[in-house]
Amino acid sequence: MLTILGFVMIATFLVLIMMKKMSPMGALVLIPALFCVLVGKGAHLGDYVLKGVGELAPTAAMLMFAIIYFGVMIDVGLFDPIVRMILRFCKADPMRVVVGTAILAAIVSLDGDGSTTFMITVSAMVPLYRRLKMSLVVMTGVAAMANGVMNTLPWGGPTARAAAALKVDASDIFVPMIPALAAGLLFVIALSYGLGLRERKRLGVLTLDEVTAGDPEQVLVGAGSGGKGAKGGKGGKAALTGGAGSGTDAEAPSPNGSGTSDASDADDDEFKGLDSNRATLRPKLYWFNAALTIALLALMVTETMPIPVLFLLAAAVALTVNFPQMNDQKARIAAHAENVVNVSGMVFAAAVFTGVLTGTGMVEHMARWLVDGVPEGMGPQMGIVTGVLSIPLTYFMSNDGFYFGIVPILAEAGAAHGVSTLEIARASLVGQALHMSSPLVPAVYVLVGMAKVEFGDHTRFTVKWAVLTSLVVLAAGLLFGII
């Protein structure tokens, strides 16, 4: 019964948010509360929620101060050169923009933290997506998949968990998997190219003026099926027109966040991040801010201190040095308060979902049902079985639950048929491309929150491509004899 109710609860949650019948925050709280009562454990709801909140509180604190920190860095102009470099590379071409998103997300993912990756990627790319009226769900989907593949780095989390759970060396897991993971990343870049071509076809002729250094620029990016480019007027505004092309999976962009705003004033406000005269710029402190950010990322990778503490200290230093006046500090915090509240609120709401799913035993029953359902004849193929199971299991389970609760069971079953523990450990990494879009991953709320994309839209667009990416990693692992 718990197995059935667990799957029904997850399905109900996903259907309601994808159909936009409930907000993600409301669904994360109310649906598990209802199912907790249905399984007869309503009296323990408070305990489950408090346990879930306790487990996610450090993550919420980290995200809160990380958003403030990177928000301040954006305000003072730290990422302006990166944005301008991307703009010069992309040349107002949607195909280049999408491919650039994948490459940027993959590079920044080297720090091993998904939240940091998404904050930097969104900060750099969202102004361009809005200016060109591109679909933001394409950006969030591509960034999530690129980060998911790169999240398998030894210091990224899953590999370390697999090594700890199975008592093997992390390098013995990761190094042989590099060809398969490289194939997965190449697939994400190729997919980005395809999605970019579809965006190019949908938008037709784009005109973008004064994006980098005030020089007008008009680029033909595809004929579409109608609409001609119009030259931008004076005052630095860009005139944008799009053909009626076929669109992407994330069809018509809209102001509610699933795509881009159709109001030019909103576009201009969103793009003011490149305003070289904005009051918050601190050009004299540029190298200080760059050194502070590099030091922060280095300390995160070396795990010198807990990440929430690092971001708390870094945010305090950044605010104090760049905005010594109390009123200026309050203004900067207020400017980023919306993102802080949205993301932190979603994390605590997710704590209700994870608390009930774990506390009632539903997640354990679901996982064991899947494992027990493996036919006896598949025993010698437990590497493949593990890779396939990692895709759904890491989506509706936390990495801790999967690697410490399920992977040892799979390894034991594999050992009985001569499948090595290392093979099981490597196969368990396959599902990470999808895992990064799981409603149980706090970082995904940073991604959709900062991009102002509905979580349901992101899920509907990303899941199929992320599953395909995971299958490519699995197929490459089989081809190279890794799994």
Protein Blocks (a to p, Z undefined) as FASTA:
>chain_A
ZZmmmmmmmmmmmmmmmnopacfklmmmmmmmmmmmmnopmmmmmmmmmmmmmmmmmmmm
mmmmmmmmmmmmmmnommmmmmmmmmmmnnopaklmmmmmmmmmmmmmmnopaklmmmmm
mmmmmmmmmmnopafklmmmmmmmmmmmmmmpmklommmmmmmmnopafklmmmmmmmmm
mmmmmmmmmmmmmmmmmmmmmnopaddehklnopacdddebjkjgdjdddddehhiacdd
ddfbebifklcddfkopaccfbfklmmmmmmmmmmkbfkbcfklmmmmmmmmmmmmmmmm
nomaafklmmmmmmmmmmmmmmmpfklmmmmmmmmmmmmmmmmmmmmmmmmmmmmmmmno
mmmmmmmmmmmmpcfklmmmmmmmmmmmmmmmmmmpcfklmmmmmmmmmmmmmmmnopaf
klmmmmmmmmmmmmmmpfklmklmmmmmmnopafklmmmmmmmmmmmmmmmmmmmmmmno
mZZ
